[in-house]
Amino acid sequence: MARDIEVIARCSESDPGTGHSRPTFSPAWKASRDHVVREAEATGCRTRVDAAGNLHARPAALGWEEPAWLCGSHLDSVPTGGKFDGVVGVVVALELLRAAPWAPVELVVFAEEEGTTFGLGMLGSKAWAGSLGPAELLALRNAGGQDYLHAGAEHGVDPERLAAERLVPGSYRGLVEVHVEQGASMWRAGVPLAVVTAINGRRQFWCALEGTANHAGSTRMEDRRDALAGAAEIIRYLESLGRDLSEDTASTVLTVGRIDVQPNALNVIPGRAAFSIDFRSPSEAVLDRGEERLRARLQKLAAARGLGIDLARTEVLPVVPLDGSVCERLRQAAQRLDLRLPDAASGALHDTAIIAPLVPAAMLFVASRDGVSHNPAEFSRIEDIALAARVLAEAFRP
């Protein structure tokens, strides 16, 4: 598995010294997926790519129609990301095909989990689950202007087969995705693995403030309608709101991750500022209450500065409780290995959240050093990753 991680890390559009970049359907992404195909087929497995662009691999003795455990994650990355995000779940599944060929396991590599290539995350799992169709995929563009369907055509994406190959509820025994925690809790506590029992809900917004672009030198402070200054005040409020809401639920978070300013000139007062808002919580009640407070306060802050405001909600994903029986199966497997697995909730979204309504699903977290992720400094211990593979082999034992 350590070798797999290093081989995949070298499949990158960026210099490895500055991180690892694998946009979905790029040559680097294809090279990483090709490595997984070669390794799976070298063990005697059969592979296929579904119409949504997701890779599947099974032992040759396990027919495609037989019930199996899904296990895997993703290979695409954020720009200059780390070695372990997504990759850990793929190499654990690959190792199960090598070391536990008796286990009824199907490796899956989901396409475009991160969302940084086409502007929306978990496209492969959403298309397979039927929550996105050809029309929606056709509207999503990458940096080169290609839509998901045309960019993915040479990698197995086929809109004509999407409906026929849609994931059928009950067709799998379950799904377990191994993933790095992407938080510091487990590392600080000295906990190598944890069972994820829920995935936080997420609501995303795009907020645009309209002011007046004007000369930076001759416009008095009291005469300004500075959209960027208004955005700064709102962003500070959002930070305080996130802190207030996290007193009710510790893993509630609010983030402004992107901001666009116009005209973005040295000597011009910004006439327009637009920014993203990412709001996550394990509680639907907190999400509802937080959105209500957010909307009311942003309108008030914009009005006080004489700014126009357009606040659009761009995504709503509910809190996803994971399957109790699969979680318990992982705990019992760990106990047989003299290991106790604590429970955890995932603040980050994963393909598991999309598949869970259709297939009994759980996740297994591996500790992340200092909680660093989406960063070249991302690190998880190989012995913890190997321990995750042992727990899954025990859990999947017929």
Residue, then its C-alpha position, 0 to 999 in steps of 0.5 A: m500500500a505504501r508503494d501504491i500511495e507513492v506511485i499515485a502521488r507521482c501521477s500529478e500535473s504539479d511538481p511533487g514538491t508543491g503538492h499533487s494535482r489530479p483533475t478528473f479526466s486529466p492525463a495525471w488522473k488517468a495514469s493513477r486510475d490505470h495503475v489501479v487497473r493494472e494492479a487489480e488485473a494482476t491479481g486476476c480481477r476483472t475491471r469495468v467502468d460504469a457509464a458515470g465514469n466510476l471504475h469497478a474491480r472484482p475477483a474473477a470468481l465473484g460474478w458481477e451480479e453476485p452481492a458484494w461489499l463496495c469498498g473504495s474512494h476517489l483519486d482526483s485531488v484538489p490543486t496541489g493537494g496531499k498524497f492521502d485524501g481519497v487515495v487511502g480508501v482506494v489502496v485499502a480496497l486494492e489491498l483487499l483484492r490482493a490479500a483477501p481474494w476470498a472476501p466478496v469485495e468490489l473496489v470502486v473508484f469514484a470520479e470527480e469527488e472533490g468538485t474542483t474540476f467541474g465546480l460540483g463535487m461527487l459527480g461520479s457517485k451522483a450520476w451512478a445513484g441517479s441524482l444527476g442526469p445527462a442534462e446536468l452533467l452537460a452543463l458542468r464545465n472544466a477549466g478548458g470549457q469541456d462539459y463532463l460528458h465530453a471530457g469523460a467520453e474517452h474515460g468511459v462516460d456514456p450518457e446513453r447507458l446512464a439510466a441502464e447502469r444506475l445503482v440499484p438499491g439493495s444490490y450490494r451488501g453494503l459500502v465501507e469507505v476508508h478515508v483520512e479524518q481531515g481533522a486533528s481529533m484522532w491524532r491528538a487523542g492517539v486514536p488510529l481508527a474510528v467508525v464514522t456514524a454520520i456525515n454532516g449536512r452542507r449548505q452552500f451560498w453565493c453572495a454578491l454585493e453591489g456598490t459603486a466603483n469610484h476613484a480611490g483618491s478623490t472619493r471621501m470615506e463618507d461618500r463611498r459604497d465599497a462592496l469589498a468593505g461590506a464583504a469584509e464586515i459580513i465575513r467577520y460576522l460569518e466567522s462569529l456566527g460559526r463560533d456561536l453555532s458551534e457552542d451547540t454542536a462542536s463540528t458546526v463550521l462556516t467558511v468563506g473560501r472564495i471571493d471575487v472583486q471588481p474591478n480589482a484595480l489598485n486605485v478603484i473602490p470595489g464596486r462589486a464583491a462576490f463570495s462563497i459561503d460553506f455552512r456545515s453541521p451534524s444537526e439539521a436544526v442548527l443548519d435551519r437556525g443558522e441559515e435564518r440568522l445568516r439571511a437576516r443579518l446579511q440583509k441588514l449589514a448590506a442595507a446599512r452600507g447602501l449596498g445591493i445584495d443577492l444571496a443565492r443558495t447553491e447547494v443543500l445536502p442533508v445530514v446523512p446518518l450512516d447504517g448502524s448495522v454496518c457500523e456495528r459490524l466494523r466495531q465487532a471486527a475490530q474487537r476480534l483484533d483486540l482493537r476498540l473503535p470510537d465513533a466519529a462524525s465527518g465534517a467533510l462530505h464524501d461519496t458515501a453520503i450519496i450512496a448511503p440512501l441506496v446501500p447500507a453504508a459506513m466509513l472508517f477514519v484513519a488519523s491525520r497528522d495535526g488535522v492537515s488535509h488538502n495540503p502537501a503536508e497531509f500525512s497518515r501513518i502507513e501502519d494505521i492504514a494497514l490496520a484499517a485494511r485488517v479491520l475490513a478484511e475481518a468485517f468482510r469475512p464470509 
